[in-house]
Amino acid sequence: MKQIGFICSLALLTVTLFSCEQEESLNVQTSETESKGLPYQTAYTEYQLKNWTETGSPYLENELDNAAATLKAPYLRSQDGLFKLPDAQTRAFGVNPQQNRFWTMIRLKIAVTGYIKDAVVEAISRIEENTNIRFYNAINDPETDPVYGIKLPNVYIRMALTNGQTGSSYVGRLGDEQYISIPKEAESWENEEELVAFVMRALCNVAGMYNEQQRNDRDNFVIIDTKNVPSYNRYHFTKITNNFYSRGAFDSNSITLAGTNEFGLNSIKLKDGTMILKNLELSNLDKAFLNYFYLPFVARKDTYSELAPVVYDGNNRKLSESERLELQAYLNNGNPTPPTGGYADIVPW
């Protein structure tokens, strides 16, 4: 096992890859109109909702291992989407917690077509272009690893099953197949940018990002009024009070921040009463969160941990080539040079 220490800076590196939190000023939005946007819900399992009620967090403390500070099993390939083998120990009583909620590469199975698929591919491209996140097309992969018998996690992108069903995605890696559902009305949606933003937000949730209005300190920046929010949507405004990680100040530009009328009329505004528009791009702090917790691995058939040519640190700074190679050597027992060949066959989206 190799220790990947990214929560603090790597002591073995000659440069500090991850510096202290950077603050970002609020960018107050002054428009008095807001596009309705596609209906969206963040999904939680019954187990997570129970944890949330009892502990203030959907994830328990022992479920918070993450891709940036965990043990990477040397026999796992990056595209397997796992940093550690699931705990196979038999328990007579009690829950079997997930090992972690972050990924190596986010495994996707895309089951949408046409205009919707184009938007999904564009969302993937924008996230990969600006962050360390890498996605892997798992459409032809077996459900389990043929060597180790590991149940491989996947995100299955599909249309919602019924008309009128709200689109949804889960937060973080659940350890099994999970879903991003896109509402059927999106098939007639004319604003491609809003559809792409919908998918980007869902993928950010899958990557482990909570929605910005759930921050523990959100009351210092926004006014929440849920009287017009249906009871089944009010959890979108419930604060995460334990076992969370925040980067920088409250971010009015986050792609995960709810719009003023998204879940109910005037349900959220900035402290000065300004309406919040739905953000259509990743903010700088969205990128910083993803870059802090992820590395851009290259899909290989072997277990060498190869990094993409562009790697960002936790403040969105591109590493120099010497820094990238030093980090790659650290991940591979001192060897900065990938073996010849050994690349996985990439299935086009």
Secondary structure as UniProt FT lines:
FT   STRAND          2..3
FT   TURN            11..12
FT   STRAND          40..43
FT   HELIX           46..55
FT   HELIX           61..63
FT   TURN            67..68
FT   STRAND          71..72
FT   TURN            74..75
FT   HELIX           78..80
FT   STRAND          106..110
FT   HELIX           114..130
FT   STRAND          135..137
FT   TURN            139..140
FT   TURN            146..148
FT   STRAND          154..159
FT   TURN            163..164
FT   STRAND          167..170
FT   STRAND          177..182
FT   HELIX           184..188
FT   HELIX           192..206
FT   TURN            207..208
FT   HELIX           212..214
FT   TURN            216..217
FT   HELIX           218..220
FT   STRAND          222..224
FT   TURN            227..228
FT   HELIX           231..237
FT   TURN            252..253
FT   TURN            255..256
FT   TURN            260..261
FT   TURN            265..266
FT   STRAND          268..270
FT   TURN            271..272
FT   HELIX           284..293
FT   TURN            314..315
FT   HELIX           321..331
FT   TURN            332..334
//
